[in-house]
Structures are given as C-alpha cells and as structure tokens.
C-alpha cells in the first residue's frame, strides 16, 4: 500500500497553530470541545469579515455588486394581451380539392417538355463521364456520331469551340500529334 499523497499549503502561522491544537484535542478524544472551538472560530471569522467588508466597501464596490444583483435578478414580463399566447399546434392545411390541382398546359409547355425529353434521350446515350474527362479525337467522333475529319478541320481552322447536338466541344490540348477534347453542355 502506497503512502497517501500530501500537499504543502502555505497558511498563516496563527491558523497552523490553531489547527495543530485542534488536531491534538481530537486525538485525545475531546471531540465536543473541537466542535465548539470550530463553531466559535467560524463565528469570529465571519464577524471579522463582515466588519472588514463594511469598513472597506467603497461606492464603486457597492455599485458593482448592485449591478450584478440587477443582472442576476432580472425578470422579464411578456404582455400576453398584446402578443398572445404561444400556440404549439401546427397550422391547419387547406382542404384538398382535386379539381383545383389540374394545371392546364398550352402548346408552348408541351414543346418545352418535349425538348427536355429529347435532350434526356440524347444524353442518356452518352457515357457517364462525358463531361468529366478528356477525349481523343476518334473517341469523341464515335460518341457524337460525327466524322474525325470534321473535328480535325474545326481545330485546324480555329472554329472552336464547336457546337454539336446541344453540346460544346473544344480542343484543350494539341501537341502536334494528338488532340484532347473537352465536352460541356450547351
């Protein structure tokens, strides 16, 4: 079994002597006298502290304490006649009428929707990584169903970026031998 840890604390000499005396009395079996002495000591110290605090309190200290008392004892009043009470129930939904939910479409809407469906069909035939990687000339020509010569001719004549089937095609790397193409939606 190891020895208990002890710490050295700096205490006033008067207090150290008093603690030593109380400790001796406790070990001699005079426990009631120890309790009476401690009660008397606490009372004396509280009286001294009260005298010191009232004697040394300045107006600033009193104002400081008063301001904290005001903060701690803050009370909030809510006038329920003005603001009402809090209703925790969800708001009522309007009644559902199926005949009101039908939206009439015109010819313009149908054309618009059809163009999106056509675009979706075209794009669904493309690879998933069409917009995220660089393509060689032959790969891109096969994907877009155009000729390799058409892509090369556009690059040579500086007609890039090129619009093909709602897509924008541009040659981003050309080292004299190979071309790398990038595709983005129009």
C-alpha positions as CSV (number, residue, x, y, z in Angstrom):
1,X,0.0,0.0,0.0
2,X,1.5,3.3,-1.0
3,X,1.6,6.4,1.2
4,X,-1.1,8.9,0.6
5,X,-0.2,12.0,-1.4
6,X,0.3,15.1,0.6
7,X,0.5,18.7,-0.5
8,X,2.1,21.6,1.3
9,X,-0.1,24.6,1.5
10,X,1.1,28.0,2.8
11,X,-1.2,29.0,5.8
12,X,-0.8,31.8,8.3
13,X,1.2,30.8,11.4
14,X,-1.8,31.6,13.7
15,X,-4.0,29.2,11.7
16,X,-1.4,26.5,11.6
17,X,-1.0,26.6,15.5
18,X,-4.8,26.5,15.9
19,X,-5.1,23.5,13.5
20,X,-2.4,21.7,15.4
21,X,-4.1,22.4,18.8
22,X,-7.5,21.2,17.4
23,X,-5.8,18.0,16.0
24,X,-4.3,17.2,19.4
25,X,-7.6,17.7,21.1
26,X,-9.3,15.5,18.5
27,X,-6.8,12.6,19.1
28,X,-7.2,13.0,22.9
29,X,-11.0,12.2,22.5
30,X,-12.2,15.8,23.1
31,X,-14.4,15.9,20.0
32,X,-17.1,18.0,21.5
33,X,-14.6,20.7,22.5
34,X,-13.2,20.6,19.0
35,X,-16.6,21.2,17.5
36,X,-17.3,24.0,19.9
37,X,-13.9,25.6,19.1
38,X,-14.6,25.3,15.4
39,X,-18.0,26.8,15.7
40,X,-16.6,29.7,17.7
41,X,-13.8,30.2,15.2
42,X,-16.2,30.3,12.3
43,X,-18.4,32.8,14.1
44,X,-15.4,35.0,14.9
45,X,-14.1,34.9,11.4
46,X,-17.5,35.7,9.9
47,X,-17.8,38.7,12.2
48,X,-14.3,40.0,11.4
49,X,-15.0,39.5,7.7
50,X,-18.3,41.4,8.0
51,X,-16.6,44.3,9.8
52,X,-13.8,44.4,7.2
53,X,-16.2,44.3,4.3
54,X,-18.4,47.1,5.6
55,X,-15.4,49.2,6.5
56,X,-13.6,48.8,3.2
57,X,-16.6,48.9,0.8
58,X,-16.3,51.9,-1.5
59,X,-19.1,53.3,-3.6
60,X,-17.7,51.6,-6.6
61,X,-17.8,48.2,-5.0
62,X,-21.4,48.7,-3.9
63,X,-22.3,49.9,-7.4
64,X,-20.5,46.9,-8.9
65,X,-22.4,44.5,-6.6
66,X,-25.7,46.2,-7.2
67,X,-25.2,46.0,-11.0
68,X,-24.6,42.2,-10.7
69,X,-27.6,41.9,-8.4
70,X,-29.7,43.6,-11.1
71,X,-28.4,41.2,-13.7
72,X,-29.0,38.1,-11.7
73,X,-32.5,39.1,-10.5
74,X,-33.6,40.3,-13.9
75,X,-37.3,39.5,-14.6
76,X,-39.0,39.6,-18.0
77,X,-42.6,40.4,-18.4
78,X,-44.5,39.5,-21.5
79,X,-47.9,41.1,-22.1
80,X,-50.0,38.2,-23.4
81,X,-52.8,40.7,-24.3
82,X,-50.5,42.2,-26.9
83,X,-48.5,39.2,-28.1
84,X,-51.0,36.4,-27.4
85,X,-50.1,33.0,-26.1
86,X,-47.9,30.5,-27.9
87,X,-49.8,28.0,-30.0
88,X,-47.9,24.8,-30.4
89,X,-50.2,23.1,-32.8
90,X,-49.3,23.1,-36.5
91,X,-51.2,25.4,-38.8
92,X,-54.3,23.9,-40.4
93,X,-53.9,22.8,-44.0
94,X,-56.4,24.0,-46.6
95,X,-58.9,21.3,-47.7
96,X,-57.7,19.3,-50.7
97,X,-59.7,19.7,-53.9
98,X,-58.5,17.5,-56.7
99,X,-60.2,19.6,-59.4
100,X,-58.2,22.7,-58.4
101,X,-54.8,20.9,-58.8
102,X,-55.1,20.3,-62.5
103,X,-52.9,22.6,-64.4
104,X,-53.8,23.4,-68.0
105,X,-50.8,23.2,-70.4
106,X,-50.6,25.1,-73.6
107,X,-48.7,24.2,-76.7
108,X,-45.6,26.1,-75.6
109,X,-45.4,24.0,-72.5
110,X,-45.7,20.8,-74.5
111,X,-43.0,21.9,-76.8
112,X,-40.8,22.8,-73.9
113,X,-41.3,19.5,-72.2
114,X,-40.7,17.6,-75.4
115,X,-37.4,19.4,-76.0
116,X,-36.3,18.3,-72.5
117,X,-37.3,14.7,-73.1
118,X,-35.4,14.7,-76.4
119,X,-32.3,16.1,-74.7
120,X,-32.6,13.5,-72.0
121,X,-32.8,10.7,-74.6
122,X,-29.7,12.1,-76.4
123,X,-27.7,12.5,-73.2
124,X,-28.7,9.0,-72.0
125,X,-26.8,7.5,-74.9
126,X,-23.6,9.3,-73.9
127,X,-21.1,7.8,-71.4
128,X,-21.4,8.8,-67.7
129,X,-18.1,10.6,-67.7
130,X,-18.7,12.6,-70.9
131,X,-18.3,16.0,-69.1
132,X,-15.5,14.9,-66.6
133,X,-12.7,13.6,-68.8
134,X,-10.7,14.5,-71.9
135,X,-11.4,12.5,-75.1
136,X,-9.3,11.6,-78.1
137,X,-10.5,12.7,-81.5
138,X,-11.6,9.2,-82.6
139,X,-13.4,8.5,-79.2
140,X,-15.3,11.8,-79.4
141,X,-16.2,11.3,-83.0
142,X,-17.7,7.9,-82.2
143,X,-19.6,9.2,-79.2
144,X,-21.1,12.2,-81.0
145,X,-21.6,10.4,-84.3
146,X,-19.5,12.8,-86.3
147,X,-16.5,12.3,-88.5
148,X,-12.9,12.5,-87.2
149,X,-12.2,14.9,-90.2
150,X,-14.9,17.3,-89.1
151,X,-13.3,17.6,-85.6
152,X,-9.8,18.0,-87.1
153,X,-10.9,20.5,-89.7
154,X,-12.6,22.7,-87.0
155,X,-9.4,22.6,-84.9
156,X,-7.2,23.5,-87.9
157,X,-9.4,26.4,-89.0
158,X,-9.7,27.7,-85.4
159,X,-13.5,27.2,-85.4
160,X,-13.5,26.1,-81.8
161,X,-15.5,25.8,-79.6
162,X,-17.8,23.7,-81.8
163,X,-21.5,23.2,-81.1
164,X,-22.6,19.6,-81.8
165,X,-26.0,18.2,-80.7
166,X,-26.6,20.6,-77.7
167,X,-23.0,20.2,-76.6
168,X,-20.0,22.4,-76.8
169,X,-16.8,20.7,-77.9
170,X,-13.4,22.2,-77.5
171,X,-9.8,21.0,-78.1
172,X,-7.9,21.9,-74.9
173,X,-4.7,20.1,-75.7
174,X,-2.9,19.7,-79.0
175,X,0.8,18.7,-79.1
176,X,1.2,18.4,-82.9
177,X,0.3,14.7,-82.9
178,X,-2.6,14.1,-80.6
179,X,-5.7,16.2,-79.6
180,X,-7.6,16.0,-76.3
181,X,-11.1,17.2,-76.4
182,X,-13.4,18.5,-73.6
183,X,-17.2,18.4,-73.8
184,X,-19.7,20.6,-71.8
185,X,-23.4,21.1,-72.1
186,X,-24.6,24.0,-74.3
